């Protein structure tokens, strides 16, 4: 699925979900957001620097990540949307 015109973000939810994926920038302030290329972080190591570190530098080998969803994933009860740096995107895509 194409990520043209979408931005890479880290989303957290009220249900303690932490997800990386690509979203329509016009929808980033919604409580329900559709993502493509989504995957979740089940555990991040302290060396990452918290969940915001996943947006700043991305996951490392000590993190546990879920598989990438091949289609659309819908995040509900969104509590935060954080832009990802190019470094973080490269790390998420490399895992």
C-alpha positions in Angstrom: 0.0 0.0 0.0 1.4 3.4 -0.9 2.4 5.9 1.7 2.4 8.9 -0.8 1.0 12.0 0.9 1.1 10.3 4.3 3.4 11.2 7.2 5.2 8.7 9.5 4.0 9.0 13.1 4.0 7.2 16.5 0.5 6.9 18.0 -0.5 6.0 21.5 -3.9 5.0 22.7 -5.9 5.0 25.9 -5.6 1.2 25.8 -1.8 1.4 26.2 -1.1 0.8 22.5 2.0 2.2 20.9 1.9 2.1 17.1 4.2 3.3 14.2 2.7 3.9 10.8 1.7 6.4 8.1 -1.3 8.7 8.4 -3.1 11.4 6.5 -1.8 14.6 8.1 -5.3 16.1 7.9 -6.5 13.4 10.3 -3.8 13.6 12.9 -6.0 15.3 15.5 -8.9 12.8 15.3 -9.7 10.3 18.2 -9.9 7.5 15.6 -7.1 7.4 13.0 -6.5 5.0 10.1 -2.9 4.0 9.5 -1.1 2.1 6.8 2.1 0.2 7.3 1.2 0.0 11.0 3.1 -2.1 13.6 3.0 -2.0 17.3 5.8 -1.9 19.9 5.2 -4.5 22.6 8.2 -3.6 24.7 10.8 -0.9 24.4 14.2 -1.0 26.1 15.2 1.8 28.5 18.0 2.7 26.1 15.4 4.0 23.6 14.4 6.8 26.0 10.7 6.0 26.6 7.9 5.9 24.0 8.9 9.3 22.6 12.4 7.8 21.9 10.6 5.5 19.5 9.6 8.6 17.5 13.0 10.3 17.9 15.4 7.5 17.2 13.2 4.4 16.6 13.3 0.9 18.1 16.6 -1.0 18.6 17.3 -4.7 18.8 16.3 -4.9 22.4 12.7 -3.8 21.6 9.9 -6.3 20.7 7.8 -5.3 17.7 4.7 -6.8 16.1 4.4 -7.5 12.5 3.5 -4.9 9.9 -0.1 -4.8 8.9 -0.5 -5.3 5.2 -3.6 -3.1 4.9 -5.3 -0.4 7.0 -5.2 -0.4 10.8 -7.5 1.8 12.8 -6.2 3.2 16.0 -9.1 4.1 18.4 -9.0 6.4 21.5 -5.9 8.1 20.3 -4.0 9.9 23.1 -1.0 11.2 21.2 0.3 11.5 17.7 4.1 12.3 17.3 5.9 13.0 14.1 8.8 10.5 13.5 12.3 11.6 12.5 13.9 10.2 9.4 16.2 8.2 11.7 13.3 6.7 13.5 11.5 5.8 10.3 14.6 4.0 9.0 14.9 2.1 12.3 11.2 1.0 12.2 11.4 0.0 8.6 14.7 -1.9 9.1 13.3 -4.2 11.9 
